[in-house]
Amino acid sequence: MSQRANAPCDRATVRRTLSWFWWVTKKKPSATFMAVFTSVAYTALLNYANTFVMGRIVEDGTYAELSKASGTYESLWDRQTGAFLEAE
């Protein structure tokens, strides 16, 4: 799945796409899929993620690993999910 930064997929489209990925992997467990998202929020649903900067992989790992690494992924996650806002 690919999306342009200026034309983000809505949640329903992403949900259908990920459901399809999971359905196919149950039918064919050895299958490998690559999904490209401009929003890091969807990557929490995936098994593994790569973080790209200027076309280069700068980090890779599971959501748990990347969110604890204090790197680019965590910074993007914080900005895109509103974690940078002060608690009310």
Stockholm file with secondary structure:
# STOCKHOLM 1.0

chainA/1-88         MSQRANAPCDRATVRRTLSWFWWVTKKKPSATFMAVFTSVAYTALLNYANTFVMGRIVEDGTYAELSKASGTYESLWDRQTGAFLEAE
#=GR chainA/1-88 SS CCCCTTSCCCHHHHHHHHHHHHHHHHHCTTCCCCCCCSCGGGGGGSSCEEEEETTEEEEEECHHHHHHTTSHHHHHHHHHHTTTSCCC
#=GC SS_cons        CCCCTTSCCCHHHHHHHHHHHHHHHHHCTTCCCCCCCSCGGGGGGSSCEEEEETTEEEEEECHHHHHHTTSHHHHHHHHHHTTTSCCC
//
